[in-house]
Amino acid sequence: MSEEQRWKAKYLESLEQQEKLERRWDARLDLLRRGLVRSSLAAEGVDKAVDQCMVELREILRRDEIDAGLSALIPRLEKAVLDSEQRRQERVEQNSSAIDGLTQQLLKLELPGEVRKPLKKFSKQIEQRASNPRELPALLAELSHLQQQALSVLGSSESERPGLLQRLFGGRGESAEAAPVENATAPDDAPAQVMVSAASAEQESPLPESVIAVPAAQVSPAAGDEYALPEADEPGYSQVAEHIAASLLSLLGELELPPAHTEQGDQLRERLQGGLNWYELVPVLDDLAVLVLAASNSGQKEFAHYLKQLNERLAAFIDSISETHTGYQESLESAKAFGDELRQQVSGLQSSVQEATDLESLKRTVDSRLEGLLSTVSAFQKQRDSREQDMVERLQTLVARVNEMEQEAQGFRDSIEEQRQKALVDPLTGLPNRAAWNERAALEVARWQRYGGELQLAVLDVDLFKRINDNYGHLAGDRVLKIIAQELAKRLRKTDFIARFGGEEFVVLLPATPLDGAEQLLETLRTAIEACPFHFKGERLIITLSGGLASFASGDTLEAVFERADQALYQAKGSGRNRIIRAP
């Protein structure tokens, strides 16, 4: 190759490299422009001056010549950013000052130590946390919580009273619940009041709806609402206020209040019947807790008073018996003395007869001795009648006391039995609870061990129940458990026993039932639950359960059979759920 050709090749290679560099720089410039445009769009809304600079920046980037435009814009952009940062810092200080001011207002109130201590701790953290804009929502939420605690201890017994903010700042009498938040963004000079109200309103708003389980076809209206699941786990307070008031009224109606707390109970009942707002809820719960404790202490005091009275009556009873025994001993001694005296007088009469010398003297002696005998017998008879009357009265008093104590003891036995029965019922499903299960299972096993026969035990569990709670909420989960409990209970015989063992787990005892018949019965229960028309907003939901079945054999204990049934349940879960498996 000649020298000219070699130089020509180098020149072409250099041109090719130059074109590659130009394309690379063009690509980088394009990426830089796109990045600046996106950044300018993301920075909008922080400050008006910065927003104007961002608009000019995007216009400059659209041109071919950007050097001159950027040279003029960058100094103005730097100044706008610095000014914006200074204003942002001022707003942070204003927010911090406003929140601290509200906190100090709360600290000036007469609050107990358990409320004042977290308030002081919160006050010390305000300046540091308020400097970070991301911490502001959490800061306001915590302040709202502390405000609610302060409100709960400052609540009065009257149903109509101004809210905490109104008491602090002297409002015009409007309730905190009815006061609207007019501005979404608070002014810099007074942000705390509006923001705290907004945080409270946000806590009351319902959670977004979720979809769970496996939806099927739409449910027909004939299915009714008894299988409908609640639409929200945490609805706004206004949606549940009526239900809360009704539940509290029902609880208050079941309390047996002592006379000293009757008036307070009537006042609380009037407040509940008049309706509750958000700020009244915590004081009402506090007052109700006081009445519950009073009722509980009243029952204990009443029982203690009864035991004290019983002890006193038993002591009096023992004293009466001792007195009766003493009277009986005195009667025996009196009868003995009477016999001795009669013997002496008869002996004297005999001596007088033997010593008499004529009939006249004998007559006078006998008359005298007989008069003495009659007088002694008459005195003894009167004394004995008096003691017998006294003893009869004492015995009647003892009988009356015994009858009275028996009636009171029967009343307490009935009350204790009623409380025991209540303690054996699961409050959610109405089924027997675990304590009732332990009692009944021990009885059935003892009967089986004595008389023989067949006894089956089953453990049932709702499939994927956590998804129901997670997607629909705990209110829906409670609704599902109540419906399933009702469906199971109404399909069992009177001799069968079902209890809620815990959570979404149920246990069933089937006395005098062959293993095949028990398995067939459990399949009937399983298919009945699968066929229940559960629905959410009209959309069909399939909810199923799995179960394990075990049979009692010679030498088995309750714990061993339960373990086999539980293992069979795990096997049913691992095999795809919605099935009953018999333990080997």
C-alpha positions in Angstrom: 0.0 0.0 0.0 1.3 3.4 -1.0 1.8 6.2 1.4 -1.2 8.1 0.0 -3.5 5.2 0.4 -2.3 4.7 4.0 -3.0 8.4 4.9 -6.4 8.1 3.2 -7.3 5.1 5.3 -6.3 6.9 8.5 -8.4 9.9 7.5 -11.5 7.8 6.9 -11.0 6.0 10.2 -10.7 9.4 12.0 -13.9 10.6 10.3 -15.7 7.5 11.5 -14.6 7.9 15.1 -15.5 11.5 15.0 -19.0 10.6 13.8 -19.3 8.1 16.7 -18.3 10.7 19.2 -20.8 13.2 17.8 -23.6 10.6 18.0 -22.6 9.7 21.5 -22.5 13.4 22.6 -25.9 14.0 20.9 -27.3 11.0 22.8 -25.9 12.3 26.1 -27.2 15.8 25.4 -30.6 14.3 24.7 -30.6 12.4 28.0 -29.5 15.5 29.8 -32.3 17.5 28.3 -34.9 14.8 29.1 -33.5 14.5 32.7 -33.7 18.3 33.2 -37.2 18.4 31.9 -38.3 15.6 34.2 -36.6 17.2 37.1 -38.2 20.5 36.4 -41.6 18.9 36.3 -41.0 17.0 39.6 -39.8 20.3 41.3 -43.0 22.2 40.4 -45.3 23.2 43.3 -42.5 24.0 45.8 -42.2 27.7 45.1 -43.6 30.1 42.5 -40.3 31.7 41.7 -38.6 28.2 41.3 -41.6 27.1 39.1 -41.1 30.1 36.8 -37.5 29.2 36.4 -38.4 25.6 35.7 -40.8 26.7 32.9 -38.0 28.9 31.3 -35.6 26.0 31.6 -37.9 23.7 29.7 -38.3 26.3 26.9 -34.5 26.7 26.7 -34.0 23.0 26.4 -36.3 22.8 23.4 -34.0 25.1 21.4 -30.9 24.1 19.5 -28.8 26.8 21.1 -29.0 26.5 24.9 -25.7 28.0 26.0 -26.8 31.6 26.2 -30.1 30.8 27.7 -28.7 28.6 30.4 -26.0 31.2 31.2 -28.7 33.8 31.9 -31.1 31.4 33.7 -28.7 29.6 36.1 -27.9 32.6 38.4 -31.6 33.4 38.7 -32.4 29.7 39.4 -29.8 29.6 42.1 -31.2 32.7 43.8 -34.8 31.4 43.6 -33.8 28.0 45.1 -31.9 29.7 48.0 -34.9 31.9 48.7 -37.3 29.0 48.5 -35.2 27.0 51.0 -35.2 30.0 53.3 -39.0 30.3 53.1 -39.3 26.5 53.6 -37.2 26.8 56.7 -39.4 29.6 58.0 -42.5 27.5 57.4 -40.9 24.6 59.3 -40.1 26.9 62.2 -43.7 28.3 62.1 -45.1 24.8 62.1 -42.8 23.7 64.9 -43.7 26.8 66.9 -47.5 26.3 66.4 -47.3 22.6 67.4 -45.2 23.4 70.4 -47.6 26.2 71.3 -50.5 23.7 71.3 -48.5 21.2 73.3 -47.6 23.8 75.9 -51.3 24.7 76.1 -52.0 21.0 76.9 -49.2 20.9 79.4 -50.8 23.9 81.3 -53.9 21.8 82.0 -54.2 19.6 85.1 -53.3 16.2 83.7 -52.3 13.0 85.4 -48.7 11.8 85.2 -49.4 9.0 82.7 -50.7 11.7 80.2 -48.3 14.6 81.1 -45.1 12.4 80.8 -45.6 11.5 77.1 -46.6 15.1 76.4 -43.3 16.4 77.8 -41.4 13.8 75.8 -43.3 14.8 72.7 -42.6 18.5 73.4 -38.8 17.8 73.5 -38.9 16.1 70.1 -40.9 18.7 68.2 -38.0 20.9 67.0 -36.0 18.0 65.7 -38.8 16.1 64.1 -40.5 19.2 62.6 -37.4 20.0 60.6 -38.1 17.0 58.4 -41.2 17.6 56.3 -41.8 13.8 56.1 -42.1 13.7 59.8 -44.9 16.3 59.9 -47.9 13.8 59.3 -46.6 11.4 62.0 -46.0 14.4 64.3 -49.6 15.6 63.9 -51.0 12.1 64.3 -49.1 11.7 67.6 -50.3 15.1 68.7 -53.9 14.1 67.9 -53.5 10.9 70.0 -52.1 12.9 72.9 -54.9 15.4 72.6 -57.4 12.5 72.7 -55.8 11.2 75.9 -55.9 14.7 77.5 -59.5 15.0 76.4 -60.4 11.6 78.1 -59.1 12.8 81.5 -60.7 16.2 81.2 -64.1 14.9 80.2 -67.0 16.0 82.4 -70.2 14.0 83.1 -72.4 16.3 81.0 -73.4 15.2 77.5 -73.1 18.7 75.9 -69.8 20.5 76.4 -67.2 22.3 74.2 -64.4 20.3 72.7 -60.8 20.6 73.8 -59.7 23.1 71.1 -62.7 25.2 71.9 -61.8 25.2 75.6 -58.2 26.1 74.8 -58.8 28.8 72.2 -62.3 30.1 73.2 -64.5 28.9 70.2 -68.0 30.0 69.4 -69.7 26.9 70.8 -69.6 24.7 67.7 -68.8 21.0 68.4 -65.5 19.7 67.2 -67.3 17.0 65.2 -69.4 19.5 63.2 -66.6 22.0 62.5 -65.5 21.6 58.9 -61.9 22.0 57.7 -62.3 24.8 55.2 -58.7 24.9 53.9 -56.7 22.0 52.8 -53.5 23.9 53.3 -53.1 25.8 56.6 -51.7 29.3 56.8 -48.1 29.5 57.9 -48.9 31.6 61.0 -51.4 29.1 62.4 -51.1 25.6 61.0 -51.6 23.5 64.1 -55.3 23.8 64.6 -56.3 23.0 61.1 -53.8 20.2 60.7 -54.8 18.5 63.9 -58.4 18.6 62.8 -57.5 17.2 59.5 -55.5 14.4 61.1 -58.5 13.5 63.3 -60.8 13.5 60.2 -58.3 11.2 58.4 -58.4 8.8 61.3 -62.2 8.6 61.1 -62.4 8.0 57.3 -63.1 4.4 56.2 -60.3 2.3 54.8 -60.3 1.5 51.1 -62.2 -1.6 50.1 -60.4 -4.8 49.3 -61.3 -8.0 47.4 -60.6 -11.3 49.0 -61.1 -15.0 48.5 -62.4 -16.5 45.2 -65.4 -14.6 43.8 -68.1 -16.6 42.1 -71.4 -15.6 40.5 -73.5 -12.8 41.7 -75.7 -13.6 44.7 -79.5 -13.5 44.2 -81.5 -11.2 46.4 -83.2 -14.3 47.9 -80.0 -15.1 49.7 -80.8 -12.4 52.2 -78.5 -10.1 54.2 -77.7 -12.7 57.0 -74.8 -13.9 55.0 -73.5 -10.4 53.9 -70.1 -9.4 55.1 -69.5 -5.8 56.4 -68.2 -3.5 53.7 -65.5 -1.9 55.8 -63.4 -3.0 58.8 -62.8 0.5 60.1 -65.7 2.7 59.1 -65.9 6.4 60.1 -67.1 7.1 63.6 -70.4 8.6 62.3 -71.2 5.2 60.7 -70.6 3.2 63.9 -71.7 5.7 66.6 -75.2 4.3 66.8 -74.0 0.7 67.1 -71.4 1.7 69.7 -74.1 3.6 71.7 -76.4 0.6 71.5 -73.7 -1.8 72.6 -72.8 0.4 75.6 -76.4 0.8 76.6 -76.8 -3.0 76.5 -73.8 -3.5 78.7 -74.9 -0.8 81.1 -78.4 -2.5 81.3 -76.8 -5.7 82.4 -74.8 -4.1 85.3 -76.3 -4.4 88.8 -75.1 -1.1 90.2 -74.9 -0.4 93.9 -77.2 2.3 95.2 -74.4 4.8 95.5 -73.7 4.6 91.7 -77.4 4.4 90.5 -77.6 8.1 89.7 -74.3 8.0 87.8 -75.6 5.1 85.8 -78.8 7.0 84.9 -76.8 10.0 83.8 -74.6 7.8 81.6 -77.7 6.1 80.1 -79.1 9.6 79.2 -75.8 10.6 77.5 -75.8 7.4 75.5 -79.4 7.8 74.5 -78.7 11.4 73.4 -76.1 10.3 70.9 -72.3 10.4 71.1 -69.7 12.4 69.1 -66.1 11.4 68.6 -64.9 13.5 71.6 -67.5 12.1 74.0 -66.6 8.5 73.4 -63.4 8.3 75.6 -65.0 10.0 78.6 -68.1 7.8 78.3 -65.9 4.7 78.2 -64.0 5.9 81.3 -67.3 6.4 83.1 -68.6 3.0 82.1 -65.3 1.4 83.3 -65.9 3.1 86.7 -69.4 1.6 86.8 -68.2 -1.8 85.8 -65.6 -1.8 88.5 -68.2 -0.5 91.0 -70.6 -3.3 90.0 -67.8 -5.9 90.3 -66.7 -4.6 93.7 -70.3 -4.4 94.8 -70.8 -8.1 94.1 -67.6 -8.9 96.0 -68.6 -6.7 98.9 -72.0 -8.2 98.9 -70.6 -11.7 99.1 -68.1 -10.6 101.7 -71.0 -9.0 103.7 -73.0 -12.2 103.4 -70.1 -14.3 104.6 -69.6 -11.9 107.6 -73.3 -12.2 108.4 -73.2 -15.9 108.0 -70.3 -16.1 110.4 -72.1 -13.9 112.9 -75.3 -16.0 112.6 -73.4 -19.3 113.0 -71.7 -17.9 116.1 -75.2 -16.9 117.5 -76.5 -20.3 116.4 -73.6 -22.0 118.4 -74.3 -19.7 121.4 -78.0 -20.7 121.3 -77.1 -24.4 121.2 -74.7 -23.9 124.1 -77.4 -22.0 126.0 -79.9 -24.8 125.3 -77.4 -27.4 126.3 -76.7 -25.5 129.5 -80.5 -25.2 130.2 -80.8 -29.0 129.6 -78.0 -29.6 132.2 -79.6 -27.3 134.6 -82.9 -29.2 134.1 -81.2 -32.5 134.9 -79.6 -31.0 138.0 -82.9 -29.5 139.1 -84.7 -32.9 138.5 -82.0 -34.6 140.6 -82.3 -32.0 143.4 -86.1 -32.5 143.3 -85.7 -36.3 143.6 -83.4 -35.8 146.6 -85.7 -33.4 148.3 -88.7 -35.8 147.7 -86.7 -38.7 149.2 -85.8 -36.6 152.2 -89.4 -35.5 152.8 -90.8 -39.1 152.3 -88.1 -40.3 154.7 -89.1 -37.6 157.2 -92.7 -38.6 156.8 -91.8 -42.2 157.5 -89.9 -41.2 160.6 -92.8 -39.1 161.8 -95.3 -41.9 161.3 -93.0 -44.3 163.3 -92.6 -41.7 166.1 -96.3 -40.8 166.4 -98.0 -42.0 169.7 -101.6 -41.3 168.9 -103.8 -40.8 165.9 -104.3 -37.1 166.2 -100.6 -36.3 166.2 -100.0 -38.7 163.3 -102.7 -36.9 161.3 -101.1 -33.5 162.0 -97.7 -34.8 161.1 -98.9 -36.4 157.9 -100.8 -33.3 156.8 -97.8 -31.1 157.4 -95.5 -33.5 155.5 -97.9 -33.8 152.6 -98.3 -30.0 152.3 -94.6 -29.7 152.0 -94.4 -32.4 149.3 -97.2 -30.7 147.3 -95.4 -27.4 147.6 -92.1 -28.9 146.4 -93.8 -30.7 143.4 -95.7 -27.5 142.4 -92.5 -25.4 142.5 -90.6 -27.9 140.4 -93.5 -28.1 137.9 -93.5 -24.3 137.4 -89.7 -24.3 137.0 -89.8 -27.1 134.5 -92.6 -25.4 132.5 -90.6 -22.2 132.4 -87.5 -23.9 131.1 -89.4 -25.9 128.5 -91.0 -22.7 127.2 -87.6 -21.0 127.0 -86.1 -24.0 125.2 -89.0 -24.1 122.7 -88.6 -20.4 121.9 -84.8 -20.9 121.4 -85.4 -23.9 119.1 -87.9 -21.9 117.0 -85.4 -19.0 116.7 -82.8 -21.5 115.6 -85.1 -23.0 113.0 -86.0 -19.6 111.6 -82.3 -18.7 111.4 -81.4 -21.9 109.7 -84.3 -21.4 107.1 -83.1 -17.8 106.4 -79.5 -18.9 105.9 -80.6 -21.7 103.6 -82.6 -19.3 101.5 -79.7 -16.8 101.2 -77.3 -19.6 100.5 -79.6 -20.9 97.7 -79.7 -17.4 96.2 -76.0 -17.2 96.1 -75.7 -20.7 94.7 -78.1 -19.7 91.9 -76.1 -16.5 91.2 -72.8 -18.4 91.2 -74.3 -21.0 88.9 -75.6 -18.3 86.6 -72.2 -16.6 86.4 -70.5 -20.0 85.9 -72.8 -20.7 82.9 -72.0 -17.3 81.4 -68.3 -18.0 81.8 -68.8 -21.2 79.8 -70.2 -19.4 76.7 -68.1 -17.9 73.9 -69.5 -14.3 73.6 -68.9 -14.0 69.8 -70.5 -17.2 68.5 -72.7 -18.2 71.4 -71.2 -21.7 71.4 -69.6 -23.3 74.5 -66.1 -22.0 75.0 -62.9 -23.9 75.7 -63.6 -24.1 79.5 -67.0 -25.7 78.7 -65.3 -28.1 76.3 -62.8 -29.2 79.0 -65.7 -29.9 81.4 -68.0 -31.7 78.9 -65.2 -33.7 77.3 -64.0 -35.0 80.6 -67.6 -36.1 81.4 -68.1 -37.8 78.0 -64.7 -39.6 78.2 -65.5 -40.8 81.8 -68.9 -42.1 80.6 -67.3 -43.8 77.6 -64.6 -45.4 79.9 -67.3 -46.7 82.2 -70.1 -47.9 79.9 -68.1 -48.4 76.6 -69.7 -47.8 73.2 -68.4 -45.5 70.5 -67.2 -41.9 70.9 -65.8 -39.7 68.1 -63.9 -36.4 68.2 -63.5 -34.0 65.4 -61.5 -30.8 64.9 -62.8 -28.3 62.3 -61.0 -25.2 61.1 -62.1 -22.4 58.6 -59.9 -22.4 55.6 -57.7 -19.3 54.8 -59.4 -17.4 57.6 -56.5 -14.9 57.7 -57.3 -13.8 54.2 -60.8 -12.9 55.3 -59.5 -10.8 58.1 -56.8 -9.2 56.0 -59.0 -8.4 52.9 -62.4 -7.8 54.5 -61.4 -6.8 58.0 -62.0 -8.3 61.5 -65.7 -7.3 61.5 -66.2 -9.5 58.5 -64.2 -12.3 60.1 -66.3 -12.1 63.2 -69.5 -12.2 61.0 -68.2 -15.4 59.2 -67.4 -17.1 62.5 -70.9 -16.4 63.9 -72.6 -17.7 60.8 -70.5 -20.8 60.6 -71.2 -21.5 64.3 -74.9 -21.2 63.8 -74.8 -23.5 60.7 -72.8 -26.1 62.5 -74.8 -26.1 65.7 -78.2 -26.4 64.0 -77.2 -29.5 62.1 -76.0 -31.5 65.1 -78.0 -33.7 67.4 -78.9 -32.8 70.9 -76.6 -35.5 72.2 -73.7 -34.0 70.2 -71.5 -31.3 71.6 -69.7 -28.5 69.7 -67.5 -25.7 71.2 -65.3 -23.0 69.9 -61.8 -24.1 70.7 -60.0 -20.9 69.8 -59.8 -18.5 66.9 -61.4 -20.1 63.8 -61.2 -23.7 65.3 -64.1 -25.7 66.5 -64.2 -29.1 68.3 -67.1 -31.6 68.1 -67.8 -34.7 70.3 -70.1 -37.3 68.8 -71.2 -39.9 71.5 -72.8 -43.2 70.5 -71.8 -42.6 66.9 -70.0 -45.1 64.6 -67.0 -43.8 62.7 -68.6 -44.0 59.3 -71.7 -42.2 60.6 -69.5 -39.5 62.1 -67.6 -39.0 58.9 -70.8 -38.7 56.9 -72.1 -36.1 59.4 -68.9 -34.1 59.1 -69.2 -34.2 55.4 -72.7 -32.8 55.7 -71.4 -30.0 57.9 -68.6 -29.2 55.4 -70.9 -29.1 52.4 -73.3 -26.9 54.3 -70.6 -24.3 55.0 -69.4 -24.4 51.4 -73.0 -23.8 50.2 -73.5 -20.8 52.5 -74.3 -17.8 50.3 -71.6 -15.5 51.8 -71.4 -12.3 49.7 -69.7 -8.9 49.7 -71.5 -6.1 47.9 -73.5 -8.8 46.1 -70.5 -10.8 44.9 -70.5 -14.5 45.9 -67.7 -15.7 48.1 -66.8 -19.3 48.8 -65.7 -20.0 52.4 -64.9 -23.6 53.3 -63.6 -25.6 56.3 -61.4 -28.6 56.8 -61.6 -31.2 59.5 -59.9 -34.1 61.2 -61.8 -37.0 62.7 -60.5 -39.5 65.3 -62.2 -42.3 67.2 -61.7 -43.4 70.9 -60.2 -46.8 71.3 -59.4 -48.9 74.3 -56.7 -47.2 76.5 -57.1 -43.9 74.7 -56.9 -40.6 76.6 -58.6 -37.3 75.5 -55.3 -35.7 74.8 -54.2 -38.6 72.5 -57.4 -38.7 70.5 -57.4 -34.9 70.1 -53.8 -35.0 68.9 -54.8 -37.6 66.2 -57.7 -35.5 65.1 -55.5 -32.4 65.0 -52.9 -34.2 62.8 -55.7 -35.4 60.5 -56.8 -31.7 60.2 -53.3 -30.7 59.2 -53.3 -33.4 56.6 -56.6 -32.1 55.3 -55.1 -28.6 55.0 -52.0 -29.9 53.2 -54.1 -32.0 50.8 -55.9 -28.9 49.4 -58.4 -28.0 52.2 -62.2 -28.2 52.1 -62.2 -31.9 53.1 -62.6 -34.2 56.1 -59.8 -36.7 56.8 -60.2 -39.7 59.1 -57.2 -40.3 61.5 -55.6 -43.7 61.2 
